Amino acid sequence: VQLQASGGGLVQAGGSLRLSCAASRNIFRLNTMGWYRQAPGQQRELVATITTGGVTNYGDSVKGRFTIARDNANNTVILQMNSLKPEDTAVYYCKAGSFRPYWGQGTLVTVSS
């Protein structure tokens, strides 16, 4: 498995969750890493990305609430999600690279109102 995502679950609105995506060493070190999400009936959308140099980019709907970070010692990308809203409910996917990307298996985040 190239990318292994974990950390999803059920949380109340206003709560927090932390997602992790463990990658193989070469994939992690050579690629921009990111999180995307897909809600039922919706297109997959950007949540956040982080380059190998640590430059971050966030989707408008999560700015100020979510933080993406790289754990270089463990080849892992972390998504800290705070102040969660019901509209954050989706399957969250980890992605590595862009031209021929790798995708993780997805982890479900459910935010109850």
C-alpha angles and dihedrals in degrees: 000000000000098000125024117189124195143160105073123135147120120309136164121249110278092030132113138240133182121214124197131195118193115201136187111266100253095043092051097046096046103042145065106247125213150168124229130177139206124199121198110285092005134106120254110267139193117264102170143325134198126196126221086261094053100256109149134206127187137196112249094245094059103037112128093015106060129052127195122201140169122233098202094182091061101030089240135135117211129204113196109196119194133174090024119199131201088250089064088070107121146107107280119214129196117220134191124196129353114232094055101003131196118224130202123224097260132247124225120238117190121186116192123206 
